[in-house]
Amino acid sequence: MIEFAIVSEGVTDYRVLRNILLGWFKGQDDEPFLKPYQPDPTELAPENRSSA
């Protein structure tokens, strides 16, 4: 299995990088495993944000 740790500025960057890597490795036996380390996706989820 191919593993990647992604450190990005925001959740949008993670989504873009994820799609690029999935497209790059498309058709291979194993799909790459992608783990977002920065930013923490649970902290940026809309239900976890406080409204100001």
All heavy atoms as TSV, in Angstrom:
chain	resi	resn	atom	element	x	y	z
A	1	MET	N	N	0.841	-1.172	0.000
A	1	MET	CA	C	0.000	0.000	0.000
A	1	MET	C	C	0.888	1.237	0.000
A	1	MET	O	O	1.861	1.323	0.721
A	1	MET	CB	C	-0.913	-0.005	1.230
A	1	MET	CG	C	-1.721	1.276	1.360
A	1	MET	SD	S	-2.659	1.431	2.877
A	1	MET	CE	C	-3.874	0.172	2.627
A	2	ILE	N	N	0.492	2.203	-0.816
A	2	ILE	CA	C	1.194	3.479	-0.877
A	2	ILE	C	C	0.546	4.410	0.133
A	2	ILE	O	O	-0.667	4.577	0.145
A	2	ILE	CB	C	1.095	4.073	-2.286
A	2	ILE	CG1	C	1.665	3.100	-3.317
A	2	ILE	CG2	C	1.801	5.413	-2.358
A	2	ILE	CD1	C	1.328	3.465	-4.734
A	3	GLU	N	N	1.353	5.004	1.015
A	3	GLU	CA	C	0.817	5.872	2.058
A	3	GLU	C	C	1.358	7.286	1.914
A	3	GLU	O	O	2.522	7.475	1.608
A	3	GLU	CB	C	1.182	5.332	3.440
A	3	GLU	CG	C	0.571	3.982	3.730
A	3	GLU	CD	C	0.872	3.491	5.133
A	3	GLU	OE1	O	1.137	4.327	6.013
A	3	GLU	OE2	O	0.835	2.283	5.327
A	4	PHE	N	N	0.483	8.253	2.140
A	4	PHE	CA	C	0.846	9.657	2.102
A	4	PHE	C	C	0.296	10.344	3.337
A	4	PHE	O	O	-0.827	10.067	3.758
A	4	PHE	CB	C	0.240	10.364	0.881
A	4	PHE	CG	C	0.818	9.933	-0.428
A	4	PHE	CD1	C	0.233	8.914	-1.155
A	4	PHE	CD2	C	1.938	10.551	-0.939
A	4	PHE	CE1	C	0.749	8.521	-2.371
A	4	PHE	CE2	C	2.470	10.165	-2.152
A	4	PHE	CZ	C	1.869	9.143	-2.869
A	5	ALA	N	N	1.055	11.252	3.896
A	5	ALA	CA	C	0.581	12.153	4.943
A	5	ALA	C	C	0.517	13.530	4.304
A	5	ALA	O	O	1.471	13.977	3.683
A	5	ALA	CB	C	1.519	12.165	6.136
A	6	ILE	N	N	-0.624	14.171	4.426
A	6	ILE	CA	C	-0.804	15.461	3.777
A	6	ILE	C	C	-0.852	16.572	4.817
A	6	ILE	O	O	-1.637	16.522	5.755
A	6	ILE	CB	C	-2.079	15.469	2.921
A	6	ILE	CG1	C	-1.945	14.438	1.794
A	6	ILE	CG2	C	-2.349	16.857	2.359
A	6	ILE	CD1	C	-3.125	14.358	0.876
A	7	VAL	N	N	0.030	17.542	4.625
A	7	VAL	CA	C	0.035	18.750	5.451
A	7	VAL	C	C	-0.313	19.888	4.501
A	7	VAL	O	O	0.409	20.145	3.540
A	7	VAL	CB	C	1.416	18.977	6.100
A	7	VAL	CG1	C	1.422	20.265	6.891
A	7	VAL	CG2	C	1.788	17.804	6.990
A	8	SER	N	N	-1.440	20.546	4.756
A	8	SER	CA	C	-1.897	21.594	3.853
A	8	SER	C	C	-2.405	22.784	4.651
A	8	SER	O	O	-2.531	22.722	5.867
A	8	SER	CB	C	-2.986	21.054	2.928
A	8	SER	OG	O	-4.083	20.584	3.677
A	9	GLU	N	N	-2.706	23.859	3.948
A	9	GLU	CA	C	-3.181	25.064	4.619
A	9	GLU	C	C	-4.650	24.981	4.994
A	9	GLU	O	O	-5.096	25.674	5.898
A	9	GLU	CB	C	-2.933	26.281	3.739
A	9	GLU	CG	C	-1.475	26.662	3.668
A	9	GLU	CD	C	-1.292	27.996	2.993
A	9	GLU	OE1	O	-2.114	28.891	3.201
A	9	GLU	OE2	O	-0.309	28.127	2.256
A	10	GLY	N	N	-5.399	24.176	4.308
A	10	GLY	CA	C	-6.827	24.097	4.599
A	10	GLY	C	C	-7.439	22.833	4.022
A	10	GLY	O	O	-6.775	22.062	3.326
A	11	VAL	N	N	-8.714	22.630	4.313
A	11	VAL	CA	C	-9.386	21.419	3.843
A	11	VAL	C	C	-9.500	21.403	2.327
A	11	VAL	O	O	-9.488	20.340	1.721
A	11	VAL	CB	C	-10.766	21.245	4.508
A	11	VAL	CG1	C	-10.620	20.940	5.980
A	11	VAL	CG2	C	-11.650	22.445	4.295
A	12	THR	N	N	-9.586	22.563	1.705
A	12	THR	CA	C	-9.667	22.606	0.242
A	12	THR	C	C	-8.374	22.090	-0.375
A	12	THR	O	O	-8.407	21.333	-1.349
A	12	THR	CB	C	-9.951	24.037	-0.242
A	12	THR	OG1	O	-11.141	24.505	0.388
A	12	THR	CG2	C	-10.134	24.091	-1.737
A	13	ASP	N	N	-7.235	22.477	0.178
A	13	ASP	CA	C	-5.949	21.976	-0.322
A	13	ASP	C	C	-5.894	20.461	-0.216
A	13	ASP	O	O	-5.431	19.783	-1.134
A	13	ASP	CB	C	-4.778	22.571	0.457
A	13	ASP	CG	C	-4.599	24.055	0.228
A	13	ASP	OD1	O	-5.191	24.589	-0.734
A	13	ASP	OD2	O	-3.876	24.676	1.017
A	14	TYR	N	N	-6.350	19.912	0.902
A	14	TYR	CA	C	-6.354	18.454	1.079
A	14	TYR	C	C	-7.197	17.788	0.000
A	14	TYR	O	O	-6.789	16.802	-0.591
A	14	TYR	CB	C	-6.878	18.081	2.472
A	14	TYR	CG	C	-7.169	16.611	2.592
A	14	TYR	CD1	C	-6.138	15.687	2.693
A	14	TYR	CD2	C	-8.464	16.129	2.563
A	14	TYR	CE1	C	-6.389	14.328	2.773
A	14	TYR	CE2	C	-8.732	14.774	2.640
A	14	TYR	CZ	C	-7.696	13.874	2.748
A	14	TYR	OH	O	-7.949	12.534	2.813
A	15	ARG	N	N	-8.378	18.333	-0.258
A	15	ARG	CA	C	-9.265	17.732	-1.260
A	15	ARG	C	C	-8.629	17.750	-2.649
A	15	ARG	O	O	-8.725	16.779	-3.395
A	15	ARG	CB	C	-10.605	18.460	-1.280
A	15	ARG	CG	C	-11.417	18.206	-0.042
A	15	ARG	CD	C	-12.723	18.956	-0.075
A	15	ARG	NE	N	-13.430	18.772	1.185
A	15	ARG	CZ	C	-14.118	19.712	1.782
A	15	ARG	NH1	N	-14.237	20.908	1.234
A	15	ARG	NH2	N	-14.725	19.469	2.921
A	16	VAL	N	N	-7.986	18.839	-2.996
A	16	VAL	CA	C	-7.331	18.944	-4.305
A	16	VAL	C	C	-6.176	17.949	-4.400
A	16	VAL	O	O	-6.061	17.199	-5.373
A	16	VAL	CB	C	-6.838	20.389	-4.558
A	16	VAL	CG1	C	-5.937	20.456	-5.787
A	16	VAL	CG2	C	-8.021	21.330	-4.709
A	17	LEU	N	N	-5.301	17.924	-3.392
A	17	LEU	CA	C	-4.169	16.988	-3.402
A	17	LEU	C	C	-4.649	15.540	-3.419
A	17	LEU	O	O	-4.071	14.691	-4.097
A	17	LEU	CB	C	-3.266	17.243	-2.196
A	17	LEU	CG	C	-2.505	18.557	-2.230
A	17	LEU	CD1	C	-1.846	18.825	-0.889
A	17	LEU	CD2	C	-1.489	18.562	-3.347
A	18	ARG	N	N	-5.702	15.253	-2.675
A	18	ARG	CA	C	-6.256	13.897	-2.641
A	18	ARG	C	C	-6.700	13.475	-4.041
A	18	ARG	O	O	-6.376	12.384	-4.506
A	18	ARG	CB	C	-7.436	13.843	-1.672
A	18	ARG	CG	C	-8.103	12.506	-1.596
A	18	ARG	CD	C	-9.291	12.553	-0.615
A	18	ARG	NE	N	-9.948	11.282	-0.544
A	18	ARG	CZ	C	-10.904	10.889	-1.382
A	18	ARG	NH1	N	-11.319	11.697	-2.335
A	18	ARG	NH2	N	-11.443	9.698	-1.263
A	19	ASN	N	N	-7.437	14.339	-4.732
A	19	ASN	CA	C	-7.914	14.006	-6.072
A	19	ASN	C	C	-6.773	13.849	-7.066
A	19	ASN	O	O	-6.824	12.984	-7.940
A	19	ASN	CB	C	-8.914	15.060	-6.557
A	19	ASN	CG	C	-10.259	14.888	-5.904
A	19	ASN	OD1	O	-10.720	13.782	-5.698
A	19	ASN	ND2	N	-10.896	15.988	-5.562
A	20	ILE	N	N	-5.741	14.667	-6.946
A	20	ILE	CA	C	-4.573	14.531	-7.828
A	20	ILE	C	C	-3.915	13.174	-7.611
A	20	ILE	O	O	-3.603	12.454	-8.568
A	20	ILE	CB	C	-3.571	15.675	-7.593
A	20	ILE	CG1	C	-4.157	16.999	-8.100
A	20	ILE	CG2	C	-2.218	15.370	-8.251
A	20	ILE	CD1	C	-3.361	18.222	-7.711
A	21	LEU	N	N	-3.680	12.802	-6.346
A	21	LEU	CA	C	-3.011	11.525	-6.057
A	21	LEU	C	C	-3.878	10.332	-6.461
A	21	LEU	O	O	-3.367	9.351	-7.001
A	21	LEU	CB	C	-2.641	11.447	-4.574
A	21	LEU	CG	C	-1.501	12.381	-4.160
A	21	LEU	CD1	C	-1.369	12.415	-2.641
A	21	LEU	CD2	C	-0.189	11.946	-4.802
A	22	LEU	N	N	-5.171	10.405	-6.219
A	22	LEU	CA	C	-6.052	9.305	-6.621
A	22	LEU	C	C	-6.059	9.151	-8.143
A	22	LEU	O	O	-6.064	8.030	-8.663
A	22	LEU	CB	C	-7.467	9.523	-6.092
A	22	LEU	CG	C	-7.644	9.370	-4.582
A	22	LEU	CD1	C	-9.082	9.694	-4.181
A	22	LEU	CD2	C	-7.270	7.981	-4.114
A	23	GLY	N	N	-6.043	10.268	-8.862
A	23	GLY	CA	C	-5.982	10.206	-10.320
A	23	GLY	C	C	-4.654	9.661	-10.824
A	23	GLY	O	O	-4.606	8.882	-11.772
A	24	TRP	N	N	-3.571	10.066	-10.170
A	24	TRP	CA	C	-2.229	9.620	-10.569
A	24	TRP	C	C	-2.089	8.102	-10.417
A	24	TRP	O	O	-1.494	7.442	-11.258
A	24	TRP	CB	C	-1.182	10.328	-9.727
A	24	TRP	CG	C	0.225	9.966	-10.091
A	24	TRP	CD1	C	0.997	9.016	-9.516
A	24	TRP	CD2	C	0.999	10.545	-11.132
A	24	TRP	NE1	N	2.222	8.968	-10.119
A	24	TRP	CE2	C	2.257	9.896	-11.128
A	24	TRP	CE3	C	0.770	11.542	-12.069
A	24	TRP	CZ2	C	3.258	10.225	-12.029
A	24	TRP	CZ3	C	1.786	11.865	-12.957
A	24	TRP	CH2	C	3.004	11.209	-12.932
A	25	PHE	N	N	-2.636	7.550	-9.359
A	25	PHE	CA	C	-2.495	6.117	-9.083
A	25	PHE	C	C	-3.708	5.305	-9.546
A	25	PHE	O	O	-3.838	4.141	-9.194
A	25	PHE	CB	C	-2.238	5.893	-7.588
A	25	PHE	CG	C	-0.887	6.389	-7.155
A	25	PHE	CD1	C	-0.762	7.595	-6.491
A	25	PHE	CD2	C	0.255	5.669	-7.441
A	25	PHE	CE1	C	0.475	8.066	-6.102
A	25	PHE	CE2	C	1.508	6.124	-7.056
A	25	PHE	CZ	C	1.616	7.333	-6.390
A	26	LYS	N	N	-4.588	5.911	-10.322
A	26	LYS	CA	C	-5.776	5.218	-10.826
A	26	LYS	C	C	-5.361	4.017	-11.673
A	26	LYS	O	O	-4.423	4.095	-12.463
A	26	LYS	CB	C	-6.611	6.181	-11.661
A	26	LYS	CG	C	-7.929	5.611	-12.093
A	26	LYS	CD	C	-8.740	6.655	-12.833
A	26	LYS	CE	C	-10.089	6.092	-13.213
A	26	LYS	NZ	N	-10.910	7.106	-13.881
A	27	GLY	N	N	-6.033	2.919	-11.476
A	27	GLY	CA	C	-5.743	1.724	-12.255
A	27	GLY	C	C	-4.705	0.811	-11.624
A	27	GLY	O	O	-4.476	-0.287	-12.120
A	28	GLN	N	N	-4.090	1.245	-10.548
A	28	GLN	CA	C	-3.131	0.379	-9.860
A	28	GLN	C	C	-3.889	-0.561	-8.932
A	28	GLN	O	O	-5.046	-0.326	-8.588
A	28	GLN	CB	C	-2.132	1.220	-9.084
A	28	GLN	CG	C	-1.300	2.084	-9.996
A	28	GLN	CD	C	0.094	2.292	-9.465
A	28	GLN	OE1	O	0.472	1.757	-8.446
A	28	GLN	NE2	N	0.866	3.080	-10.180
A	29	ASP	N	N	-3.231	-1.615	-8.520
A	29	ASP	CA	C	-3.868	-2.609	-7.660
A	29	ASP	C	C	-4.330	-2.021	-6.332
A	29	ASP	O	O	-5.421	-2.318	-5.869
A	29	ASP	CB	C	-2.916	-3.787	-7.397
A	29	ASP	CG	C	-2.647	-4.586	-8.662
A	29	ASP	OD1	O	-3.487	-4.533	-9.585
A	29	ASP	OD2	O	-1.605	-5.248	-8.727
A	30	ASP	N	N	-3.490	-1.215	-5.712
A	30	ASP	CA	C	-3.828	-0.616	-4.417
A	30	ASP	C	C	-4.081	0.874	-4.583
A	30	ASP	O	O	-3.309	1.579	-5.224
A	30	ASP	CB	C	-2.691	-0.797	-3.406
A	30	ASP	CG	C	-2.555	-2.225	-2.934
A	30	ASP	OD1	O	-3.559	-2.951	-2.951
A	30	ASP	OD2	O	-1.439	-2.611	-2.545
A	31	GLU	N	N	-5.159	1.336	-3.967
A	31	GLU	CA	C	-5.424	2.768	-3.918
A	31	GLU	C	C	-4.568	3.361	-2.809
A	31	GLU	O	O	-4.418	2.758	-1.754
A	31	GLU	CB	C	-6.904	2.981	-3.614
A	31	GLU	CG	C	-7.333	4.423	-3.667
A	31	GLU	CD	C	-8.825	4.574	-3.484
A	31	GLU	OE1	O	-9.565	4.293	-4.428
A	31	GLU	OE2	O	-9.234	4.959	-2.373
A	32	PRO	N	N	-3.986	4.549	-3.024
A	32	PRO	CA	C	-3.155	5.127	-1.966
A	32	PRO	C	C	-3.966	5.469	-0.718
A	32	PRO	O	O	-5.144	5.815	-0.805
A	32	PRO	CB	C	-2.580	6.393	-2.598
A	32	PRO	CG	C	-3.403	6.673	-3.791
A	32	PRO	CD	C	-4.051	5.398	-4.196
A	33	PHE	N	N	-3.334	5.334	0.436
A	33	PHE	CA	C	-3.941	5.710	1.714
A	33	PHE	C	C	-3.493	7.127	2.025
A	33	PHE	O	O	-2.305	7.413	2.061
A	33	PHE	CB	C	-3.492	4.752	2.822
A	33	PHE	CG	C	-3.976	5.160	4.177
A	33	PHE	CD1	C	-5.287	4.942	4.556
A	33	PHE	CD2	C	-3.117	5.780	5.071
A	33	PHE	CE1	C	-5.732	5.326	5.814
A	33	PHE	CE2	C	-3.556	6.165	6.328
A	33	PHE	CZ	C	-4.865	5.933	6.689
A	34	LEU	N	N	-4.456	8.025	2.228
A	34	LEU	CA	C	-4.148	9.429	2.477
A	34	LEU	C	C	-4.621	9.810	3.862
A	34	LEU	O	O	-5.779	9.612	4.208
A	34	LEU	CB	C	-4.836	10.317	1.437
A	34	LEU	CG	C	-4.540	9.961	-0.010
A	34	LEU	CD1	C	-5.461	10.714	-0.932
A	34	LEU	CD2	C	-3.095	10.263	-0.326
A	35	LYS	N	N	-3.728	10.371	4.658
A	35	LYS	CA	C	-4.049	10.776	6.020
A	35	LYS	C	C	-3.802	12.265	6.159
A	35	LYS	O	O	-2.676	12.731	6.042
A	35	LYS	CB	C	-3.167	9.999	7.014
A	35	LYS	CG	C	-3.216	10.490	8.433
A	35	LYS	CD	C	-4.519	10.159	9.112
A	35	LYS	CE	C	-4.452	10.587	10.567
A	35	LYS	NZ	N	-5.713	10.754	11.157
A	36	PRO	N	N	-4.866	13.069	6.379
A	36	PRO	CA	C	-4.642	14.494	6.601
A	36	PRO	C	C	-4.156	14.750	8.018
A	36	PRO	O	O	-4.819	14.407	8.986
A	36	PRO	CB	C	-6.019	15.105	6.364
A	36	PRO	CG	C	-6.981	14.016	6.686
A	36	PRO	CD	C	-6.280	12.725	6.348
A	37	TYR	N	N	-2.966	15.317	8.166
A	37	TYR	CA	C	-2.424	15.639	9.487
A	37	TYR	C	C	-2.654	17.096	9.850
A	37	TYR	O	O	-2.871	17.433	10.996
A	37	TYR	CB	C	-0.920	15.328	9.545
A	37	TYR	CG	C	-0.650	13.865	9.742
A	37	TYR	CD1	C	-0.286	13.058	8.690
A	37	TYR	CD2	C	-0.782	13.286	10.993
A	37	TYR	CE1	C	-0.052	11.710	8.873
A	37	TYR	CE2	C	-0.553	11.941	11.179
A	37	TYR	CZ	C	-0.191	11.158	10.116
A	37	TYR	OH	O	0.029	9.828	10.297
A	38	GLN	N	N	-2.531	17.974	8.889
A	38	GLN	CA	C	-2.689	19.399	9.139
A	38	GLN	C	C	-3.456	19.996	7.985
A	38	GLN	O	O	-3.045	19.825	6.854
A	38	GLN	CB	C	-1.320	20.067	9.273
A	38	GLN	CG	C	-1.329	21.564	9.423
A	38	GLN	CD	C	-1.924	22.018	10.730
A	38	GLN	OE1	O	-1.849	21.297	11.705
A	38	GLN	NE2	N	-2.529	23.167	10.755
A	39	PRO	N	N	-4.539	20.648	8.164
A	39	PRO	CA	C	-5.258	20.854	9.417
A	39	PRO	C	C	-6.035	19.609	9.819
A	39	PRO	O	O	-6.345	18.770	8.981
A	39	PRO	CB	C	-6.216	22.000	9.091
A	39	PRO	CG	C	-6.463	21.864	7.630
A	39	PRO	CD	C	-5.182	21.329	7.045
A	40	ASP	N	N	-6.335	19.496	11.090
A	40	ASP	CA	C	-7.102	18.369	11.600
A	40	ASP	C	C	-8.534	18.471	11.051
A	40	ASP	O	O	-9.233	19.437	11.322
A	40	ASP	CB	C	-7.124	18.409	13.124
A	40	ASP	CG	C	-7.841	17.229	13.744
A	40	ASP	OD1	O	-8.455	16.427	12.996
A	40	ASP	OD2	O	-7.800	17.094	14.973
A	41	PRO	N	N	-8.970	17.486	10.252
A	41	PRO	CA	C	-10.294	17.585	9.631
A	41	PRO	C	C	-11.446	17.606	10.639
A	41	PRO	O	O	-12.491	18.165	10.360
A	41	PRO	CB	C	-10.366	16.356	8.732
A	41	PRO	CG	C	-9.315	15.439	9.206
A	41	PRO	CD	C	-8.272	16.273	9.898
A	42	THR	N	N	-11.254	17.059	11.826
A	42	THR	CA	C	-12.330	17.077	12.819
A	42	THR	C	C	-12.498	18.457	13.430
A	42	THR	O	O	-13.589	18.832	13.831
A	42	THR	CB	C	-12.082	16.055	13.941
A	42	THR	OG1	O	-10.847	16.358	14.588
A	42	THR	CG2	C	-12.041	14.641	13.393
A	43	GLU	N	N	-11.424	19.242	13.478
A	43	GLU	CA	C	-11.511	20.589	14.026
A	43	GLU	C	C	-12.167	21.557	13.046
A	43	GLU	O	O	-12.723	22.558	13.429
A	43	GLU	CB	C	-10.124	21.112	14.396
A	43	GLU	CG	C	-9.528	20.420	15.596
A	43	GLU	CD	C	-8.154	20.969	15.954
A	43	GLU	OE1	O	-7.751	21.982	15.357
A	43	GLU	OE2	O	-7.489	20.363	16.782
A	44	LEU	N	N	-12.085	21.251	11.751
A	44	LEU	CA	C	-12.617	22.155	10.736
A	44	LEU	C	C	-14.007	21.766	10.260
A	44	LEU	O	O	-14.564	22.438	9.414
A	44	LEU	CB	C	-11.659	22.208	9.554
A	44	LEU	CG	C	-10.301	22.817	9.866
A	44	LEU	CD1	C	-9.386	22.705	8.666
A	44	LEU	CD2	C	-10.451	24.267	10.254
A	45	ALA	N	N	-14.542	20.693	10.793
A	45	ALA	CA	C	-15.889	20.279	10.397
A	45	ALA	C	C	-16.885	21.360	10.799
A	45	ALA	O	O	-16.771	21.944	11.871
A	45	ALA	CB	C	-16.237	18.950	11.039
A	46	PRO	N	N	-17.869	21.669	9.922
A	46	PRO	CA	C	-18.820	22.756	10.238
A	46	PRO	C	C	-19.526	22.599	11.568
A	46	PRO	O	O	-19.773	23.571	12.253
A	46	PRO	CB	C	-19.810	22.667	9.069
A	46	PRO	CG	C	-19.081	21.999	7.976
A	46	PRO	CD	C	-18.086	21.074	8.643
A	47	GLU	N	N	-19.821	21.370	11.975
A	47	GLU	CA	C	-20.529	21.174	13.246
A	47	GLU	C	C	-19.644	21.475	14.453
A	47	GLU	O	O	-20.143	21.650	15.563
A	47	GLU	CB	C	-21.114	19.769	13.360
A	47	GLU	CG	C	-20.093	18.648	13.312
A	47	GLU	CD	C	-19.742	18.174	11.915
A	47	GLU	OE1	O	-20.213	18.758	10.932
A	47	GLU	OE2	O	-18.977	17.207	11.807
A	48	ASN	N	N	-18.320	21.560	14.269
A	48	ASN	CA	C	-17.411	21.837	15.378
A	48	ASN	C	C	-16.990	23.305	15.439
A	48	ASN	O	O	-16.272	23.696	16.347
A	48	ASN	CB	C	-16.153	20.964	15.268
A	48	ASN	CG	C	-16.464	19.502	15.505
A	48	ASN	OD1	O	-17.482	19.169	16.091
A	48	ASN	ND2	N	-15.615	18.627	15.018
A	49	ARG	N	N	-17.411	24.101	14.481
A	49	ARG	CA	C	-17.041	25.518	14.486
A	49	ARG	C	C	-18.033	26.313	15.324
A	49	ARG	O	O	-19.226	26.077	15.287
A	49	ARG	CB	C	-17.052	26.085	13.066
A	49	ARG	CG	C	-15.939	25.553	12.230
A	49	ARG	CD	C	-15.934	26.250	10.907
A	49	ARG	NE	N	-14.901	25.678	10.055
A	49	ARG	CZ	C	-14.661	26.071	8.840
A	49	ARG	NH1	N	-15.355	27.041	8.315
A	49	ARG	NH2	N	-13.726	25.503	8.131
A	50	SER	N	N	-17.519	27.235	16.079
A	50	SER	CA	C	-18.411	28.119	16.852
A	50	SER	C	C	-18.730	29.326	16.005
A	50	SER	O	O	-17.875	29.860	15.303
A	50	SER	CB	C	-17.759	28.528	18.171
A	50	SER	OG	O	-16.577	29.245	17.919
A	51	SER	N	N	-19.947	29.776	16.060
A	51	SER	CA	C	-20.323	30.959	15.292
A	51	SER	C	C	-19.969	32.212	16.078
A	51	SER	O	O	-20.209	32.300	17.272
A	51	SER	CB	C	-21.817	30.931	14.958
A	51	SER	OG	O	-22.565	30.830	16.146
A	52	ALA	N	N	-19.392	33.158	15.400
A	52	ALA	CA	C	-18.952	34.390	16.060
A	52	ALA	C	C	-19.961	35.497	15.865
A	52	ALA	O	O	-20.751	35.512	15.029
A	52	ALA	CB	C	-17.601	34.813	15.532
